[in-house]
Amino acid sequence: MITIFGIRNCDTMKRSFAWLEANGVAYEFSDYRKPGVATAHLTDWSRRVGWRSLLNTRGLTWKKLTEEERAEVDEAKALRLMAEHPTLIKRPVLDTGTCLLVGFSAETYAILT
């Protein structure tokens, strides 16, 4: 079963849901703002795609961090920040069990069909 992680009301998530449904791809949704969800998966996701692929430095949450929090980010600091602020994780994160897709692209999602 494919699991898609993110925040339900995000526009990118809505495009992902629409693509999955239009292409008949069954999925389970997991909101990573729920306590423990992000923390439970971050180490594995980072190992599979790298922390830089996961960390959203373009969003409002990143901009609201202090200069100190944004300075000298390495893997450990990035994982800690994403665990504390799950909205720092790029959306969506789609786990097929064998591959992990970060972000939405119809071309990339085509491998699911």
C-alpha positions as a Python dict, from the first residue, in 0.01 Angstrom:
ca = {
    (1, 'M'): (0, 0, 0),
    (2, 'I'): (123, 345, -88),
    (3, 'T'): (130, 597, 193),
    (4, 'I'): (128, 967, 123),
    (5, 'F'): (249, 1193, 402),
    (6, 'G'): (179, 1562, 429),
    (7, 'I'): (-82, 1817, 529),
    (8, 'R'): (-428, 1764, 382),
    (9, 'N'): (-511, 2127, 297),
    (10, 'C'): (-181, 2203, 117),
    (11, 'D'): (-229, 2287, -253),
    (12, 'T'): (50, 2052, -362),
    (13, 'M'): (-109, 1775, -158),
    (14, 'K'): (-444, 1840, -327),
    (15, 'R'): (-279, 1807, -670),
    (16, 'S'): (-116, 1482, -556),
    (17, 'F'): (-445, 1341, -426),
    (18, 'A'): (-620, 1438, -749),
    (19, 'W'): (-350, 1272, -962),
    (20, 'L'): (-356, 951, -755),
    (21, 'E'): (-736, 931, -770),
    (22, 'A'): (-753, 1012, -1144),
    (23, 'N'): (-501, 736, -1213),
    (24, 'G'): (-665, 477, -990),
    (25, 'V'): (-373, 454, -746),
    (26, 'A'): (-483, 339, -401),
    (27, 'Y'): (-318, 519, -111),
    (28, 'E'): (-337, 584, 258),
    (29, 'F'): (-293, 939, 388),
    (30, 'S'): (-88, 1020, 699),
    (31, 'D'): (-78, 1374, 839),
    (32, 'Y'): (274, 1429, 964),
    (33, 'R'): (164, 1707, 1196),
    (34, 'K'): (11, 1444, 1423),
    (35, 'P'): (240, 1381, 1720),
    (36, 'G'): (513, 1129, 1649),
    (37, 'V'): (443, 1073, 1277),
    (38, 'A'): (728, 1284, 1141),
    (39, 'T'): (973, 1174, 1407),
    (40, 'A'): (896, 807, 1340),
    (41, 'H'): (990, 838, 972),
    (42, 'L'): (1252, 1113, 939),
    (43, 'T'): (1564, 902, 993),
    (44, 'D'): (1449, 645, 736),
    (45, 'W'): (1347, 913, 486),
    (46, 'S'): (1678, 1092, 527),
    (47, 'R'): (1866, 768, 469),
    (48, 'R'): (1663, 700, 154),
    (49, 'V'): (1659, 1044, -14),
    (50, 'G'): (1884, 1269, 194),
    (51, 'W'): (1786, 1537, 441),
    (52, 'R'): (1837, 1816, 186),
    (53, 'S'): (1558, 1667, -28),
    (54, 'L'): (1324, 1675, 270),
    (55, 'L'): (1394, 2015, 424),
    (56, 'N'): (1169, 2291, 288),
    (57, 'T'): (1372, 2611, 309),
    (58, 'R'): (1134, 2807, 86),
    (59, 'G'): (825, 2800, 306),
    (60, 'L'): (687, 3026, 574),
    (61, 'T'): (792, 2798, 860),
    (62, 'W'): (1159, 2825, 756),
    (63, 'K'): (1133, 3202, 730),
    (64, 'K'): (985, 3222, 1079),
    (65, 'L'): (1282, 3040, 1233),
    (66, 'T'): (1546, 3248, 1405),
    (67, 'E'): (1876, 3323, 1232),
    (68, 'E'): (2044, 3087, 1479),
    (69, 'E'): (1805, 2804, 1393),
    (70, 'R'): (1869, 2850, 1020),
    (71, 'A'): (2247, 2875, 1056),
    (72, 'E'): (2487, 2587, 995),
    (73, 'V'): (2225, 2324, 925),
    (74, 'D'): (2357, 1970, 903),
    (75, 'E'): (2168, 1642, 899),
    (76, 'A'): (2123, 1617, 1276),
    (77, 'K'): (2001, 1976, 1304),
    (78, 'A'): (1772, 1940, 1001),
    (79, 'L'): (1612, 1624, 1140),
    (80, 'R'): (1562, 1791, 1478),
    (81, 'L'): (1405, 2099, 1319),
    (82, 'M'): (1173, 1888, 1100),
    (83, 'A'): (1067, 1682, 1401),
    (84, 'E'): (992, 2001, 1596),
    (85, 'H'): (827, 2173, 1298),
    (86, 'P'): (680, 1909, 1062),
    (87, 'T'): (573, 2181, 818),
    (88, 'L'): (944, 2212, 734),
    (89, 'I'): (916, 1878, 554),
    (90, 'K'): (853, 1914, 182),
    (91, 'R'): (516, 1791, 68),
    (92, 'P'): (414, 1535, -18),
    (93, 'V'): (631, 1245, 83),
    (94, 'L'): (503, 936, -94),
    (95, 'D'): (628, 596, 20),
    (96, 'T'): (565, 297, -205),
    (97, 'G'): (757, 62, 22),
    (98, 'T'): (1040, 39, -230),
    (99, 'C'): (1085, 402, -331),
    (100, 'L'): (1030, 738, -169),
    (101, 'L'): (908, 1034, -375),
    (102, 'V'): (936, 1386, -235),
    (103, 'G'): (727, 1663, -386),
    (104, 'F'): (471, 1625, -664),
    (105, 'S'): (538, 1580, -1032),
    (106, 'A'): (299, 1399, -1267),
    (107, 'E'): (600, 1273, -1460),
    (108, 'T'): (754, 1123, -1149),
    (109, 'Y'): (424, 979, -1026),
    (110, 'A'): (383, 801, -1361),
    (111, 'I'): (602, 520, -1226),
    (112, 'L'): (310, 433, -996),
    (113, 'T'): (86, 320, -1281),
}
